[in-house]
């Protein structure tokens, strides 16, 4: 596929990046070309570029601080916030709400179930074991806490993903929330989720976000 001007270089960059997540070549080419070539609104172009840039930064954090994936989470959630900010919104929403909405509205159902299976709450404070299943909102709130620790406190070592080379779950003890309108509590999370799985799930969510925005705001003008 040949595009006009500087779009060709961006197209080649995005083909390489997004091919990991969209295996069908025709679907991949269409996904990228429509965002780059749309002229009535530059938002789709900005969005597709933002995802590629911030997820690339997220991946590169492993070279800067090996094993400290809090920095990777920071850039993934920054990407979520950027996509919501780029949207035309009548009412401005808080960053925490952006993250919750992203996980609720743009993560596929099967991926939500996978996250719920791989992240559990074992304990709250010094109380007895926690028997309720974790919710997607609680996972989103956990990620918000990790992001905020990096952004506001410079702490990038509070959370660890599961390592496939080990045969045991990872325990993370973090001051987090059970509900968005409640205070913080010391919560023990049992994690069998790898960074690569988390990254892939979020990337599929970003693709859903871009396609949803384009469908709602751009397709009618083509």
Residue pairs with C-beta under 8 A, 6 or more apart in sequence:
1 11
1 29
1 33
2 8
3 11
3 33
3 36
3 37
4 37
7 36
7 37
10 36
10 49
11 32
11 33
11 36
13 52
14 32
14 36
14 48
14 52
15 28
15 29
15 32
17 52
17 55
17 56
18 28
18 31
18 32
18 52
18 207
19 28
20 203
21 200
21 203
21 204
21 207
22 28
22 31
22 207
31 207
31 210
31 211
32 48
34 44
34 214
34 218
35 44
35 45
35 47
35 48
35 210
35 214
36 45
36 48
38 44
38 45
38 214
38 218
38 222
40 218
40 221
41 217
41 218
41 221
43 86
43 87
43 88
43 213
43 217
44 210
44 213
44 214
44 218
46 86
47 83
47 86
47 209
47 210
47 213
48 210
50 79
50 82
50 83
50 86
51 79
51 83
51 203
51 206
51 210
54 75
54 76
54 78
54 79
54 82
55 75
55 76
55 79
55 199
55 203
55 206
57 75
58 71
58 72
58 73
58 74
58 75
58 76
58 79
58 199
59 72
59 199
61 68
61 69
61 71
61 72
61 75
62 69
62 72
64 71
65 71
65 156
67 160
68 156
68 157
69 159
69 160
69 161
69 195
70 146
70 149
70 150
70 155
70 156
70 157
70 158
70 159
71 150
71 156
72 195
72 199
73 143
73 146
73 147
73 150
73 159
73 198
74 146
74 147
74 150
74 151
74 156
76 198
76 199
76 202
77 99
77 143
77 144
77 147
78 147
79 202
79 206
80 98
80 99
80 102
80 202
81 95
81 98
81 99
83 102
83 206
83 209
83 210
83 213
84 93
84 98
84 101
84 102
87 213
88 217
93 101
95 144
96 141
96 144
96 180
97 180
99 140
99 141
99 143
99 144
99 147
100 137
100 140
100 141
100 180
102 140
102 205
102 209
103 112
103 136
103 137
103 139
103 140
103 143
103 205
104 136
104 137
104 140
106 205
106 206
106 208
106 209
106 212
107 115
107 136
107 201
107 202
107 204
107 205
107 208
108 201
108 204
108 205
108 208
111 201
111 204
111 205
112 136
114 197
114 201
115 136
115 139
115 193
115 198
115 201
116 133
116 134
116 135
116 136
116 139
117 192
118 162
118 191
118 192
118 193
118 197
119 134
119 139
119 142
119 189
119 190
119 191
119 192
119 193
120 133
120 134
120 189
120 190
120 191
121 130
121 132
121 134
121 138
121 187
121 188
121 189
121 190
122 129
122 130
122 171
122 188
122 189
122 190
123 129
123 130
123 187
123 188
124 130
124 178
124 185
124 186
124 187
124 188
125 185
125 186
137 179
137 180
138 177
138 178
141 176
141 177
141 178
141 179
141 180
142 159
142 174
142 176
142 187
142 189
145 158
145 174
145 175
145 176
145 177
145 184
146 158
146 159
146 174
149 155
149 156
149 158
150 156
158 172
158 174
159 172
159 174
160 170
160 172
160 191
161 170
161 191
161 193
161 194
161 195
161 198
162 169
162 170
162 191
162 192
162 193
162 194
163 170
163 194
164 194
169 190
169 191
169 192
170 190
170 191
170 192
171 188
171 189
171 190
171 191
172 188
172 189
172 191
173 186
173 187
173 188
173 189
174 186
174 187
174 189
175 184
175 185
175 186
175 187
176 184
176 185
176 187
176 189
177 183
177 184
177 185
178 185
178 187
